[in-house]
């Protein structure tokens, strides 16, 4: 499997010192988590943490269009290969966090009026997204503005590619700066945003807790 990753992402480099913000956040979260003895209280805290981090991440990219005309888009939030897309799933925009990086203000303002008057409806030829379980994030690749407003109004259903995050928990590790193979510690690719790494690691803790319960 990792030969495939190496082929896709190219050069291998030594593990870096990592991202300071990532390290500080993980240390704070784990330290407090370890101070909680009650299972449900610990789980509630971790889920609150993920929710707060997602709000920070998603909001910061939603407003980039106000600071620059063409914000850089992310292809995927986590390392991707064919084996990690395991099918399709329906995503309810009323319940799921929508990660998108809109860039055209005229599309936003026009769609605000249109989708306020009628529900968002998926167009299979235009709307392409990836859903990350546990993280509960629907990442929009195409049809960015309409899905963004559908998510804003929390109205509509969209069919997304389903990411195998349980396998990702096992085979990837991160220092907030890069993604690495958990087995070999070899470099895979750079992290798009360190907050995604924090969310990933906290969700991994939640996953392990639920598996062991």
C-alpha positions as CSV (number, residue, x, y, z in Angstrom):
1,X,0.0,0.0,0.0
2,X,2.7,2.5,0.9
3,X,4.6,1.8,-2.3
4,X,1.5,3.3,-4.0
5,X,1.7,6.3,-1.7
6,X,5.4,6.8,-2.4
7,X,4.7,6.6,-6.1
8,X,1.9,9.2,-5.9
9,X,3.6,11.7,-3.7
10,X,7.2,11.3,-4.8
11,X,10.2,12.3,-2.7
12,X,10.7,10.9,0.8
13,X,12.2,13.2,3.4
14,X,13.1,12.9,7.1
15,X,10.6,13.7,9.8
16,X,10.5,17.5,10.6
17,X,10.2,19.1,14.0
18,X,6.5,19.6,13.3
19,X,4.2,22.5,13.8
20,X,4.3,24.4,17.1
21,X,0.6,25.2,17.2
22,X,-0.2,21.5,16.6
23,X,2.1,20.3,19.3
24,X,0.8,22.9,21.9
25,X,-2.8,22.1,21.1
26,X,-2.4,18.3,21.3
27,X,-0.5,18.6,24.6
28,X,-3.2,20.8,26.1
29,X,-6.0,18.6,24.9
30,X,-4.4,15.3,26.0
31,X,-3.4,16.7,29.4
32,X,-6.9,17.8,30.2
33,X,-8.4,14.6,28.7
34,X,-6.1,12.5,30.9
35,X,-7.3,14.4,34.0
36,X,-10.9,13.2,33.4
37,X,-11.8,9.8,34.8
38,X,-15.4,9.5,33.7
39,X,-15.7,8.0,30.2
40,X,-18.7,10.0,29.1
41,X,-17.3,13.2,30.4
42,X,-14.1,12.6,28.6
43,X,-16.0,11.8,25.4
44,X,-18.1,14.9,25.7
45,X,-15.0,17.0,26.1
46,X,-13.3,15.6,23.1
47,X,-16.4,16.0,20.9
48,X,-16.7,19.6,22.1
49,X,-13.0,20.1,21.2
50,X,-13.6,18.7,17.6
51,X,-16.7,21.0,17.2
52,X,-14.7,24.1,18.3
53,X,-11.8,23.3,16.0
54,X,-14.1,22.7,13.0
55,X,-15.8,26.0,13.6
56,X,-12.5,27.8,13.7
57,X,-11.2,26.0,10.6
58,X,-14.3,26.3,8.4
59,X,-15.0,29.9,9.3
60,X,-11.5,31.0,8.5
61,X,-11.7,29.6,5.0
62,X,-15.2,30.8,4.4
63,X,-14.1,34.4,4.9
64,X,-10.9,34.2,2.8
65,X,-12.8,35.6,-0.2
66,X,-13.0,38.9,1.7
67,X,-9.2,39.1,1.9
68,X,-8.1,37.7,-1.4
69,X,-9.8,37.2,-4.8
70,X,-8.8,33.6,-5.5
71,X,-8.0,31.7,-2.3
72,X,-6.0,28.5,-2.8
73,X,-8.1,25.4,-2.9
74,X,-7.3,22.1,-1.1
75,X,-7.7,18.9,-3.2
76,X,-8.2,16.8,-0.1
77,X,-8.1,17.4,3.6
78,X,-6.3,14.1,4.4
79,X,-3.8,12.0,2.3
80,X,-5.7,10.4,-0.6
81,X,-5.4,7.2,-2.6
82,X,-7.9,5.1,-4.5
83,X,-8.2,2.5,-1.7
84,X,-9.4,5.2,0.8
85,X,-12.5,6.1,-1.2
86,X,-14.7,3.2,-0.3
87,X,-18.0,4.2,-1.9
88,X,-20.8,6.9,-1.7
89,X,-22.8,8.2,1.2
90,X,-25.6,10.7,1.6
91,X,-24.7,13.8,3.6
92,X,-27.4,15.9,5.3
93,X,-26.4,19.5,5.1
94,X,-28.5,20.2,8.1
95,X,-26.3,18.1,10.3
96,X,-22.8,18.0,8.8
97,X,-20.0,20.6,8.7
98,X,-19.3,21.8,5.2
99,X,-15.7,22.8,4.4
100,X,-15.4,24.9,1.3
101,X,-13.3,27.8,0.0
102,X,-15.7,30.1,-2.0
103,X,-14.0,32.8,-4.1
104,X,-16.7,34.5,-6.1
105,X,-18.8,37.1,-4.2
106,X,-21.4,37.5,-7.0
107,X,-22.1,33.7,-6.8
108,X,-22.6,33.9,-3.1
109,X,-24.9,36.8,-3.1
110,X,-27.0,35.4,-6.0
111,X,-27.3,32.0,-4.4
112,X,-28.2,33.4,-1.1
113,X,-31.4,34.7,-2.7
114,X,-32.1,31.6,-4.8
115,X,-31.6,29.0,-2.1
116,X,-33.5,31.1,0.5
117,X,-36.6,30.6,-1.6
118,X,-36.1,26.9,-2.6
119,X,-34.1,24.0,-1.1
120,X,-30.6,23.1,-2.3
121,X,-30.8,20.3,-4.8
122,X,-27.8,18.2,-5.8
123,X,-26.5,18.2,-9.4
124,X,-24.5,15.0,-10.0
125,X,-22.7,16.7,-12.9
126,X,-21.6,19.6,-10.8
127,X,-21.4,18.8,-7.1
128,X,-18.4,16.8,-6.0
129,X,-17.6,16.3,-2.4
130,X,-15.7,14.0,0.0
131,X,-17.2,13.0,3.4
132,X,-14.8,12.3,6.3
133,X,-16.5,10.2,9.1
134,X,-15.6,10.9,12.8
135,X,-14.5,14.3,11.6
136,X,-18.0,14.7,10.2
137,X,-16.8,17.1,7.5
138,X,-18.1,17.3,3.9
139,X,-15.3,18.8,1.8
140,X,-16.6,20.5,-1.4
141,X,-14.4,20.2,-4.5
142,X,-16.8,21.4,-7.2
143,X,-20.1,23.3,-7.1
144,X,-18.4,25.2,-4.2
145,X,-20.7,28.2,-4.0
146,X,-24.0,26.4,-4.1
147,X,-23.0,23.7,-1.6
148,X,-21.6,26.5,0.6
149,X,-25.0,28.2,0.7
150,X,-26.8,24.9,1.1
151,X,-24.7,24.3,4.1
152,X,-25.2,27.9,5.4
153,X,-29.0,27.4,5.2
154,X,-28.6,23.9,6.5
155,X,-30.9,22.6,3.9
156,X,-30.4,19.7,1.4
157,X,-28.9,16.3,0.8
158,X,-25.7,15.7,-1.2
159,X,-24.1,12.4,-2.3
160,X,-20.4,12.4,-1.3
161,X,-17.4,10.1,-1.8
162,X,-16.9,8.2,1.5
163,X,-13.4,8.4,2.9
164,X,-12.1,5.4,4.8
165,X,-11.0,7.3,7.9
166,X,-10.7,4.2,10.1
167,X,-8.0,2.9,7.8
168,X,-6.4,6.4,7.8
169,X,-6.3,6.4,11.6
170,X,-4.1,3.2,11.4
171,X,-1.8,4.1,8.5
172,X,-1.2,7.9,8.9
173,X,0.4,10.0,11.5
174,X,1.1,13.7,11.6
175,X,3.1,16.4,13.3
176,X,0.9,19.2,12.1
177,X,3.2,20.1,9.3
178,X,3.4,16.8,7.3
179,X,1.7,13.5,6.9
180,X,3.7,10.3,7.4
181,X,3.4,6.6,7.3
182,X,2.7,5.3,10.8
183,X,4.7,2.2,9.9
184,X,7.8,3.6,8.3
185,X,7.6,7.3,9.4
186,X,8.3,8.3,5.8
187,X,6.9,11.5,4.4
188,X,3.7,11.4,2.4
189,X,2.7,15.0,1.8
190,X,2.4,18.3,3.5
191,X,-0.6,19.2,5.7
192,X,-3.0,21.7,4.2
193,X,-3.8,23.3,7.5
194,X,-2.5,22.3,11.0
195,X,-6.0,22.5,12.4
196,X,-7.0,19.6,10.2
197,X,-4.2,17.6,11.8
198,X,-5.4,18.4,15.3
199,X,-9.0,17.4,14.4
200,X,-7.7,14.1,12.9
201,X,-5.7,13.3,16.0
202,X,-8.5,14.1,18.4
203,X,-11.0,12.1,16.3
204,X,-8.5,9.2,16.4
205,X,-8.6,9.3,20.2
206,X,-12.4,9.2,20.1
207,X,-12.3,6.3,17.7
208,X,-10.0,4.3,19.9
209,X,-12.1,5.1,23.0
210,X,-15.3,3.9,21.4
211,X,-13.5,0.7,20.1
212,X,-12.3,-0.1,23.5
213,X,-15.6,0.7,25.3
